[in-house]
Amino acid sequence: MHEIQLRDAKATLSTVVDEAINGQPSVITRHGRKTAVIISWEEWERLSQVPSFGRLLASLPIGPEDLSERDQSPLRAVDV
């Protein structure tokens, strides 16, 4: 992945897009700070299909019998 300044990306947009299609994403910088990434549509589709960690946990086939007993011992005293 290479970095390119915004003004240069504007001037060579078709080249930047062609590189993304060929598997070479580009990081667009503005005033020296990374602000955007150009990737191919296929890469975007692949990345957008990745489920979140919460969805993965929610889809686990576990029931209450699969979970261990909760520790019922009293909490420790804390001086505040």
C-alpha positions in Angstrom: 0.0 0.0 0.0 1.5 3.3 -1.0 0.7 6.8 0.2 -0.2 9.6 -2.2 -1.1 13.2 -1.6 -4.6 14.3 -2.3 -3.6 16.7 -5.1 -1.5 14.0 -6.8 -4.4 11.5 -6.5 -6.7 14.1 -8.1 -4.3 14.5 -11.0 -3.8 10.8 -11.5 -7.1 9.4 -10.4 -7.5 6.9 -13.2 -4.0 5.4 -12.4 -4.9 5.2 -8.7 -8.1 3.4 -9.5 -6.3 1.0 -11.9 -3.8 0.2 -9.2 -6.6 -0.5 -6.7 -8.2 -2.9 -9.3 -4.9 -4.7 -9.6 -4.6 -5.2 -5.9 -2.5 -2.1 -5.0 -4.6 0.0 -2.6 -3.5 3.7 -2.0 -3.6 5.7 1.2 -4.7 9.3 0.4 -3.0 12.0 2.6 -4.0 15.5 3.2 -1.6 17.9 4.9 0.6 14.8 5.8 -2.2 13.0 7.6 -3.8 9.8 6.4 -7.4 10.5 5.5 -8.7 7.9 3.0 -8.0 4.6 1.3 -8.7 3.6 -2.3 -9.4 -0.1 -2.7 -11.1 -2.1 -5.4 -14.8 -2.9 -5.4 -14.1 -6.6 -4.9 -11.9 -5.9 -1.9 -14.7 -3.6 -0.5 -17.3 -6.4 -0.9 -15.0 -8.9 0.8 -14.3 -6.6 3.8 -17.9 -5.5 4.2 -19.1 -9.2 4.6 -16.9 -9.8 7.6 -19.3 -10.1 10.6 -18.7 -8.1 13.8 -17.3 -9.9 16.9 -20.6 -9.3 18.6 -22.5 -11.0 15.8 -20.1 -14.0 15.9 -20.7 -14.3 19.7 -24.4 -14.1 19.3 -24.4 -16.8 16.7 -22.6 -19.3 18.8 -24.7 -22.4 19.5 -24.4 -22.4 23.3 -27.1 -22.7 25.9 -27.2 -22.0 29.7 -26.0 -25.5 30.3 -22.7 -24.7 28.5 -21.8 -21.9 30.8 -20.0 -22.4 34.1 -21.5 -21.5 37.4 -21.0 -17.9 38.5 -18.9 -17.3 41.6 -21.3 -16.3 44.3 -18.7 -15.4 46.9 -19.0 -11.9 48.5 -17.1 -9.1 47.0 -14.1 -7.8 48.8 -14.4 -4.6 50.9 -12.9 -1.5 49.4 -12.0 1.7 51.3 -12.9 4.7 49.3 
